Amino acid sequence: MSLAPKTVKQTAIEDQCYKIFPNDLNSHGTVFGGIVMGLADRTASVVAERHAEKVCVTALVDSMHFRAPAKRGDILVIKAAVNRSWTSSMEIGIKIFAEDYKTGEKHHIVSAYFTFVAVDDDFKPAKVPPIIPETAEEQRRYAAAGARRERRKASD
Ligand SMILES: CC(C)(COP(=O)(O)OP(=O)(O)OC[C@H]1O[C@@H](n2cnc3c(N)ncnc32)[C@H](O)[C@@H]1OP(=O)(O)O)[C@@H](O)C(=O)NCCC(=O)NCCS
């Protein structure tokens, strides 16, 4: 387990796919929100654990915005990356698109921010590596994650 800094690209997930089948639907025939939340949490946890090289637990979901529905047969395409890391916690940003397999059209259905905490064998918070935001977009997300953490602390 190394605490050497990592770039965002080292652990980011670009296009994790999940095919929507009938058992994923709600009674309106669109995708059940809980399925999407579970996929988002699992994908974010992979990014967090690759960054930390430790077991990571979900501590907080900071807004989960369902912007549009996905339908039967769509392919969910999930993107996830470390926005920022602190001492033992990390914010992972998630963006999910629904892709129509017939037309290839994609629309953005969900954005969310997950905070994961790395834990040791006794389930105590453990240190995680610093993150290196390289691109302008990564730097914007890094700053926004800091602002969200400050806002949360101020309202605690
Ligand atoms: C997450 C957990 C390990 C934190 O343990 P803790 O002893 O309360 O942690 P501390 O107060 O020492 O804080 C440790 C870090 O976690 C962060 N943290 C703790 N609770 C948090 C919360 N609700 N939201 C955001 N960050 C949180 C702190 O900001 C701190 O971050 P830093 O080290 O990067 O500065 C503990 O609360 C836990 O085990 N929760 C249950 C997790 C779980 O089971 N998740 C699955 C849900 S089903």
The ligand as an ORCA input file, in Angstrom:
! r2SCAN-3c Opt
* xyz 0 1
  C     -17.071      6.451      7.685
  C     -16.500      6.102      9.078
  C     -15.416      5.013      8.893
  C     -15.865      7.359      9.638
  O     -15.373      7.034     10.909
  P     -15.225      8.175     12.040
  O     -14.488      7.590     13.175
  O     -16.539      8.808     12.250
  O     -14.297      9.156     11.249
  P     -13.670     10.549     11.670
  O     -14.654     11.457     12.328
  O     -12.357     10.288     12.351
  O     -13.380     11.125     10.214
  C     -12.553     10.406      9.314
  C     -12.768     10.967      7.933
  O     -14.067     10.627      7.467
  C     -14.750     11.794      7.060
  N     -16.164     11.586      7.358
  C     -16.677     10.959      8.416
  N     -18.029     10.991      8.349
  C     -18.333     11.658      7.219
  C     -19.544     12.035      6.586
  N     -20.740     11.728      7.090
  N     -19.487     12.731      5.447
  C     -18.299     13.061      4.882
  N     -17.106     12.726      5.433
  C     -17.140     12.048      6.589
  C     -14.129     12.925      7.851
  O     -14.315     14.170      7.202
  C     -12.692     12.485      7.872
  O     -12.104     12.811      6.615
  P     -10.514     13.164      6.497
  O      -9.760     12.139      7.310
  O     -10.205     12.979      5.062
  O     -10.341     14.552      7.002
  C     -17.618      5.595     10.036
  O     -18.519      6.647     10.273
  C     -18.349      4.389      9.477
  O     -17.855      3.262      9.553
  N     -19.559      4.617      8.941
  C     -20.341      3.555      8.330
  C     -19.886      3.334      6.893
  C     -20.695      2.282      6.210
  O     -20.980      1.246      6.778
  N     -21.060      2.547      4.951
  C     -21.890      1.684      4.199
  C     -23.287      2.170      4.297
  S     -24.432      0.864      4.237
*
